[in-house]
Amino acid sequence: MVRKVIIMGAAGRDFHDFNVLFRNNPSYEVVAFTATQIPEIDWRTYPRELAGRLYPKGIKIHPEWELPKLIREKDVDEVIFSYSDVSYKYLMERASLVLSCGADFRLLTHRSTALKSKKPVISVCAVRTGCGKSQTTRRVCEILRTYSIKFTVIRHPMPYGNFKNPVQRFSRYSDLKKYNCTIEEREEYEPHLEQGNVVYAGVDYARILKKAEKESQVIVWEGGNNDFPFLRTDLHIVVTDPHRAGHERDYHPGAANLRMADLVVINKEDTALKKDIEKVQKNIKKVNPKAKIIHAESPIYLEDPELVRKKKVLVIEDGPTLTHGGMHYGAGYIAARHFTKKIIDPRPYAKGSLKETFEKYVHLAEVLPAMGYNWTQMKELEDTINSTPSDAVVVGTPIDLARFLDIKKPHTRVFYKLKEKGKTNLKTEIRGFLKKRKLVE
């Protein structure tokens, strides 16, 4: 008997789970994907070229609100939950909805969906979006380079545009234009290119892994949101954030990542309260006493402080960190507050879909999320920035927005990097990892 399945996703993990477990499995029929979190990714079709011989017409992607109707109309047996960074309450609300409609609700394990590499894998994941995965990954890459290790970074997928390039390789800035990258994609890839790292991403991770292995001694997996790695990992590093103390135990699948971790980084200790750092450390020791804990700071530097001193300032922050990551502020706000108290509320000046973003994420007030999942939204962001009555703009995103947005106001960037403290650190642990595999003496 063939079981009919719907995969709930957000343009990433859902496609990977399909590719690994369902694409060539005649025991299942995936009748639909549903999509949420990311704007305007629904109403597309996962193409037949990627869906395989069992799906000659591809698979339709529907908005998640259609889920009850789809379960009834398509007589669905099972719904797979395949996206990340959701609270336990949110997760169980979706489970209750599915169960009430008569379908089974299923979570897939890391083991059942992870690909096995021929090369050693170091993975960097987190308990929430915005903990500092990217800066931690870049620190890992920096360490590997000091030992002359050949490595490539494989990044969690972000196929927000189309599916024309299931395997993407980034080694130079021109590749960002080649693959028509949005702000969200550039924020992940550009800092690696600045460091000289080669990055792979796309949709079909079995093909991606084969290509990356050909030019690597070690594979570095950089996660998205708080998701599991797509690869079997040999050294699993998980980043936590004391600004959201307690979230490391209450969000899926970050809480599972924490329990799986070999190394846990408590980041941002220079700007967090002592009681919150202690709370995170206590939670780590309670659920994963075998994990080694690395204490770290995330020092923040403003490129041109005088540009904003005592002026009216608009602060722009990383979009996902503020939205489904749940943060009220980011590095840009922290930096700006050192030099001015006159921070503009961007909500009255929001254009297009940014109005809907503020309506949905009501915790946001003094910061503008850099939403840029498509070119229309990027233009709306540009118009919002230029409409605010600010004297200057603080850009707290990982990339220079002025490269592709026409910001008509004086603006300055914020920079930050991982700074470890104490005897337990990434360099020592990675050296031990490489030594066991006879990659260093």
C-alpha positions as CSV (number, residue, x, y, z in Angstrom):
1,M,0.0,0.0,0.0
2,V,1.4,3.4,-1.0
3,R,1.3,6.0,1.7
4,K,0.3,9.6,0.7
5,V,2.6,12.2,2.2
6,I,2.7,16.0,2.6
7,I,6.1,17.6,3.6
8,M,5.8,20.8,5.6
9,G,8.8,23.1,4.9
10,A,10.4,26.4,4.3
11,A,12.4,25.9,1.1
12,G,15.4,24.0,2.5
13,R,15.2,21.0,4.8
14,D,11.9,19.8,3.1
15,F,13.5,19.4,-0.3
16,H,16.5,17.6,1.3
17,D,14.3,15.2,3.2
18,F,12.4,14.4,0.0
19,N,15.5,13.8,-2.0
20,V,17.0,11.4,0.6
21,L,13.9,9.4,1.7
22,F,11.1,9.8,-0.8
23,R,12.4,10.7,-4.3
24,N,13.0,7.1,-5.4
25,N,10.7,5.3,-2.9
26,P,7.6,3.7,-4.5
27,S,6.2,3.0,-1.1
28,Y,5.3,6.7,-0.7
29,E,3.7,9.3,-2.8
30,V,4.5,12.9,-1.9
31,V,1.4,14.8,-3.0
32,A,2.5,18.3,-1.9
33,F,4.9,20.5,-0.1
34,T,3.7,23.3,2.1
35,A,5.7,26.4,2.8
36,T,6.0,29.1,5.5
37,Q,8.5,31.4,7.2
38,I,10.0,32.6,3.9
39,P,8.0,35.2,1.8
40,E,6.7,34.2,-1.6
41,I,8.1,30.7,-1.9
42,D,4.7,29.0,-2.2
43,W,2.7,28.4,-5.4
44,R,5.9,27.2,-7.1
45,T,6.6,23.6,-8.3
46,Y,9.4,21.4,-7.2
47,P,10.5,20.5,-10.8
48,R,10.4,17.0,-12.3
49,E,14.2,17.3,-13.0
50,L,14.8,17.2,-9.2
51,A,11.7,15.3,-8.2
52,G,12.7,12.2,-10.2
53,R,11.0,9.6,-12.4
54,L,8.1,9.0,-10.0
55,Y,7.0,12.6,-10.3
56,P,6.9,13.5,-14.0
57,K,4.9,16.6,-13.3
58,G,6.9,17.7,-10.3
59,I,5.4,18.5,-6.9
60,K,3.3,21.5,-6.2
61,I,4.3,23.8,-3.3
62,H,1.3,25.2,-1.3
63,P,1.0,27.8,1.5
64,E,0.9,26.2,4.8
65,W,-2.6,27.5,5.6
66,E,-3.9,25.1,3.0
67,L,-2.8,22.1,5.0
68,P,-6.1,20.9,6.4
69,K,-7.8,21.2,3.0
70,L,-4.9,19.3,1.3
71,I,-5.1,16.5,3.9
72,R,-8.8,16.0,3.2
73,E,-8.8,16.4,-0.5
74,K,-5.8,14.2,-1.2
75,D,-6.6,11.6,1.5
76,V,-3.2,12.1,3.1
77,D,-1.8,9.4,5.4
78,E,1.2,11.2,6.9
79,V,2.6,14.7,7.3
80,I,6.4,15.2,7.7
81,F,7.5,18.3,9.6
82,S,10.7,19.6,7.9
83,Y,11.6,23.1,9.0
84,S,13.4,24.6,11.9
85,D,13.5,27.2,14.7
86,V,10.1,26.7,16.1
87,S,9.0,26.6,19.7
88,Y,7.7,23.4,21.3
89,K,4.3,25.1,21.5
90,Y,4.3,26.0,17.8
91,L,5.4,22.5,16.9
92,M,2.7,20.8,18.9
93,E,0.0,23.2,17.6
94,R,0.9,22.0,14.1
95,A,0.9,18.4,15.3
96,S,-2.5,18.8,16.8
97,L,-3.9,20.3,13.6
98,V,-2.5,17.4,11.5
99,L,-3.8,14.8,13.9
100,S,-7.2,16.4,14.0
101,C,-7.4,16.1,10.2
102,G,-6.8,12.4,10.4
103,A,-3.1,12.1,9.3
104,D,-0.1,10.9,11.2
105,F,2.5,13.6,12.2
106,R,6.1,12.7,11.9
107,L,9.5,14.1,12.8
108,L,12.6,12.7,10.9
109,T,15.8,12.1,12.8
110,H,19.2,13.5,11.9
111,R,20.4,9.9,11.3
112,S,17.7,9.0,8.8
113,T,18.3,12.1,6.6
114,A,22.1,12.8,6.9
115,L,24.4,11.9,4.1
116,K,27.7,10.0,4.8
117,S,30.8,11.8,3.6
118,K,34.1,10.1,2.6
119,K,35.9,13.0,4.3
120,P,35.9,14.1,7.9
121,V,33.0,16.5,8.7
122,I,33.0,19.4,11.1
123,S,29.5,20.8,11.6
124,V,28.5,24.2,13.1
125,C,24.9,24.5,14.1
126,A,23.0,26.5,16.8
127,V,20.1,26.4,19.2
128,R,18.4,29.4,17.6
129,T,18.8,31.6,14.5
130,G,21.3,34.5,15.2
131,C,23.4,32.8,17.8
132,G,26.6,33.3,15.8
133,K,27.0,30.2,13.6
134,S,28.5,32.2,10.7
135,Q,31.3,33.8,12.8
136,T,32.0,30.4,14.5
137,T,32.2,28.7,11.1
138,R,34.6,31.4,9.8
139,R,36.7,30.8,13.0
140,V,36.8,27.1,12.2
141,C,37.9,27.8,8.6
142,E,40.6,30.2,9.9
143,I,42.0,27.4,12.1
144,L,42.0,24.8,9.3
145,R,43.9,27.3,7.1
146,T,46.6,27.7,9.7
147,Y,47.2,23.9,9.4
148,S,47.2,24.1,5.6
149,I,44.1,21.8,5.5
150,K,42.2,21.9,2.2
151,F,38.5,22.4,3.0
152,T,35.2,23.5,1.5
153,V,32.2,24.9,3.3
154,I,28.8,23.3,2.5
155,R,26.0,25.7,3.5
156,H,22.4,24.9,4.5
157,P,20.2,25.6,1.4
158,M,18.4,28.8,0.5
159,P,16.7,28.1,-2.8
160,Y,14.5,31.2,-2.6
161,G,14.7,32.1,-6.3
162,N,14.4,29.1,-8.6
163,F,15.6,25.6,-8.9
164,K,17.8,26.0,-12.0
165,N,21.1,25.5,-10.1
166,P,20.8,22.4,-7.8
167,V,24.6,22.6,-7.3
168,Q,26.1,26.0,-6.6
169,R,29.8,26.7,-6.1
170,F,30.9,30.1,-4.8
171,S,34.6,31.0,-5.0
172,R,34.5,34.7,-6.2
173,Y,32.1,37.6,-6.0
174,S,31.0,37.2,-9.6
175,D,29.4,33.9,-8.5
176,L,26.9,35.9,-6.4
177,K,25.7,37.6,-9.6
178,K,25.9,34.4,-11.6
179,Y,23.4,32.7,-9.2
180,N,21.2,35.9,-8.9
181,C,21.7,35.9,-5.1
182,T,19.3,37.8,-2.8
183,I,20.3,39.7,0.4
184,E,19.7,36.6,2.5
185,E,22.0,34.5,0.4
186,R,24.7,37.2,0.1
187,E,24.7,37.6,3.9
188,E,25.8,33.9,4.2
189,Y,28.2,33.7,1.2
190,E,30.0,37.1,1.1
191,P,31.9,36.8,4.4
192,H,33.3,33.4,3.3
193,L,34.4,34.9,0.0
194,E,36.1,37.7,1.9
195,Q,38.0,35.0,3.8
196,G,38.9,33.1,0.7
197,N,36.7,30.1,1.4
198,V,34.9,28.0,-1.3
199,V,31.2,27.5,-0.5
200,Y,28.8,25.0,-1.9
201,A,25.0,25.3,-1.7
202,G,21.9,24.5,-3.7
203,V,19.2,21.9,-3.6
204,D,20.6,18.4,-4.3
205,Y,23.1,17.8,-1.4
206,A,24.1,14.3,-2.5
207,R,25.5,15.9,-5.7
208,I,26.9,18.8,-3.8
209,L,28.8,16.6,-1.4
210,K,30.4,14.6,-4.2
211,K,31.7,17.7,-5.8
212,A,32.9,19.2,-2.5
213,E,34.8,16.0,-1.6
214,K,36.9,16.2,-4.7
215,E,38.6,19.4,-3.5
216,S,38.6,18.8,0.3
217,Q,40.5,17.0,3.0
218,V,37.8,18.2,5.5
219,I,34.2,19.3,4.9
220,V,32.8,22.1,7.0
221,W,29.0,22.1,7.4
222,E,27.4,25.5,8.2
223,G,23.9,25.1,9.4
224,G,20.8,27.3,8.8
225,N,18.5,28.5,11.5
226,N,18.9,25.9,14.3
227,D,18.6,22.9,12.0
228,F,20.4,19.6,12.0
229,P,23.4,19.1,9.6
230,F,22.5,17.4,6.3
231,L,25.7,15.4,6.7
232,R,26.9,12.8,9.3
233,T,29.2,14.8,11.4
234,D,32.5,13.8,13.2
235,L,32.8,17.0,15.3
236,H,29.5,18.7,16.1
237,I,29.8,22.3,17.3
238,V,26.6,24.0,18.6
239,V,26.4,27.7,19.3
240,T,24.2,29.1,22.1
241,D,23.1,32.7,22.9
242,P,22.7,34.0,26.5
243,H,20.6,36.9,25.2
244,R,17.9,34.2,24.8
245,A,18.8,32.1,27.9
246,G,16.4,29.1,28.1
247,H,15.7,28.9,24.4
248,E,18.4,26.2,24.1
249,R,15.9,23.8,25.7
250,D,12.6,25.0,24.2
251,Y,13.1,25.2,20.4
252,H,13.0,22.5,17.8
253,P,15.4,21.1,16.5
254,G,18.0,23.3,18.3
255,A,17.3,21.5,21.6
256,A,18.2,18.2,19.9
257,N,21.3,19.8,18.4
258,L,22.4,20.7,21.9
259,R,22.0,17.1,23.1
260,M,24.0,15.9,20.1
261,A,26.9,18.4,20.5
262,D,30.5,17.6,21.0
263,L,31.4,21.2,21.7
264,V,29.0,23.9,22.8
265,V,29.9,27.6,22.4
266,I,28.3,30.1,24.7
267,N,28.6,33.2,22.6
268,K,28.1,37.0,23.2
269,E,29.3,36.8,26.8
270,D,30.6,40.4,26.6
271,T,27.1,41.8,26.1
272,A,25.0,39.3,28.1
273,L,24.1,39.3,31.8
274,K,26.1,37.0,34.1
275,K,22.9,35.3,35.3
276,D,21.9,34.4,31.8
277,I,25.3,33.0,30.9
278,E,25.1,30.9,34.1
279,K,21.6,29.7,33.1
280,V,22.7,28.6,29.6
281,Q,25.7,26.8,31.1
282,K,23.5,25.0,33.7
283,N,21.2,23.9,30.9
284,I,24.0,22.6,28.8
285,K,25.4,20.5,31.6
286,K,22.0,19.2,32.5
287,V,21.1,17.8,29.0
288,N,24.6,17.1,27.6
289,P,27.1,16.7,30.5
290,K,29.7,15.1,28.1
291,A,29.9,18.2,25.8
292,K,32.9,20.5,26.2
293,I,31.9,24.2,26.8
294,I,33.7,27.0,25.0
295,H,33.1,30.5,26.4
296,A,33.3,33.3,23.8
297,E,32.7,37.0,23.2
298,S,31.4,38.7,20.1
299,P,33.2,42.1,20.1
300,I,31.3,44.7,18.1
301,Y,33.1,47.5,16.1
302,L,31.5,50.4,14.4
303,E,33.3,51.4,11.2
304,D,32.8,55.2,11.6
305,P,31.5,56.1,15.1
306,E,31.6,59.9,14.4
307,L,29.1,59.5,11.6
308,V,26.4,58.6,14.1
309,R,27.5,60.3,17.3
310,K,24.5,62.3,18.8
311,K,22.5,62.0,15.6
312,K,19.2,60.5,14.6
313,V,20.0,57.0,13.5
314,L,18.2,54.2,11.6
315,V,19.5,50.7,12.6
316,I,19.3,47.8,10.1
317,E,19.7,44.3,11.4
318,D,19.9,40.8,9.9
319,G,16.3,39.8,8.9
320,P,16.0,36.1,10.1
321,T,17.6,36.9,13.5
322,L,14.8,39.4,14.2
323,T,11.9,37.6,12.6
324,H,11.7,33.8,13.2
325,G,14.9,34.2,15.4
326,G,12.8,36.3,17.8
327,M,15.5,38.8,18.8
328,H,14.4,42.4,19.6
329,Y,17.8,43.8,18.4
330,G,21.2,42.8,17.1
331,A,24.8,44.0,16.8
332,G,23.8,47.2,15.0
333,Y,21.5,48.3,17.8
334,I,24.1,47.5,20.5
335,A,26.8,49.5,18.6
336,A,24.5,52.5,17.9
337,R,23.4,52.8,21.6
338,H,27.0,53.5,22.5
339,F,27.0,56.7,20.5
340,T,23.4,58.0,20.4
341,K,20.1,57.6,22.1
342,K,18.2,58.9,19.1
343,I,17.2,55.7,17.3
344,I,14.4,56.0,14.7
345,D,11.4,53.7,14.9
346,P,11.2,52.5,11.2
347,R,7.6,51.2,11.4
348,P,5.8,54.3,10.2
349,Y,8.0,54.4,7.1
350,A,7.8,50.8,6.1
351,K,7.0,50.0,2.4
352,G,5.3,47.1,0.8
353,S,5.9,43.7,2.4
354,L,7.9,45.3,5.3
355,K,4.6,46.6,6.6
356,E,3.4,43.0,6.9
357,T,6.7,42.0,8.5
358,F,6.2,44.5,11.3
359,E,2.5,43.5,11.7
360,K,3.5,39.8,12.1
361,Y,6.6,40.4,14.3
362,V,5.1,42.8,16.8
363,H,8.2,42.7,19.1
364,L,10.2,44.8,16.6
365,A,10.2,48.6,17.2
366,E,13.6,50.3,17.0
367,V,15.3,48.2,14.3
368,L,14.6,47.5,10.6
369,P,15.0,43.9,9.5
370,A,17.0,43.6,6.3
371,M,14.4,41.5,4.5
372,G,15.6,40.7,1.0
373,Y,14.2,37.3,-0.1
374,N,13.6,38.6,-3.6
375,W,14.3,41.7,-5.7
376,T,10.9,43.3,-5.0
377,Q,11.5,43.1,-1.3
378,M,15.0,44.5,-1.7
379,K,13.6,47.5,-3.5
380,E,11.0,47.9,-0.7
381,L,13.9,47.8,1.9
382,E,15.8,50.5,-0.1
383,D,12.7,52.8,-0.2
384,T,12.0,52.2,3.5
385,I,15.6,53.2,4.4
386,N,15.5,56.4,2.3
387,S,12.1,57.4,3.7
388,T,13.1,57.4,7.3
389,P,13.9,60.9,8.8
390,S,17.3,59.8,10.0
391,D,20.6,61.6,9.8
392,A,22.6,58.4,9.4
393,V,22.2,54.6,9.0
394,V,23.9,51.8,11.0
395,V,24.1,48.6,9.0
396,G,24.3,45.7,11.3
397,T,24.0,43.0,8.6
398,P,26.9,40.7,7.7
399,I,27.3,42.4,4.3
400,D,27.5,46.0,3.0
401,L,24.0,46.7,1.8
402,A,25.2,49.8,-0.1
403,R,26.8,47.5,-2.7
404,F,23.4,46.8,-4.2
405,L,21.0,49.2,-2.5
406,D,21.0,52.9,-3.2
407,I,21.2,54.2,0.3
408,K,20.9,58.0,0.1
409,K,22.0,58.7,3.7
410,P,25.4,58.6,5.3
411,H,25.9,55.0,6.6
412,T,28.4,52.9,8.5
413,R,28.8,49.2,9.0
414,V,29.1,47.1,12.1
415,F,31.7,44.3,12.4
416,Y,31.9,41.5,14.9
417,K,33.9,38.2,15.2
418,L,34.2,35.3,17.6
419,K,36.7,35.8,20.4
420,E,37.2,32.7,22.6
421,K,38.0,32.8,26.3
422,G,39.6,30.2,28.6
423,K,41.6,27.0,28.1
424,T,39.0,25.1,26.2
425,N,38.9,26.6,22.7
426,L,38.3,25.7,19.1
427,K,41.9,25.7,18.0
428,T,42.9,23.1,20.6
429,E,39.8,20.9,19.9
430,I,40.2,21.1,16.1
431,R,43.9,20.3,16.3
432,G,43.0,17.2,18.3
433,F,40.4,16.3,15.7
434,L,42.9,16.6,12.9
435,K,45.5,14.7,14.8
436,K,43.3,11.7,15.3
437,R,42.7,11.6,11.5
438,K,46.5,12.0,10.8
439,L,45.9,15.2,9.0
440,V,48.4,17.0,11.3
441,E,51.4,15.7,13.3
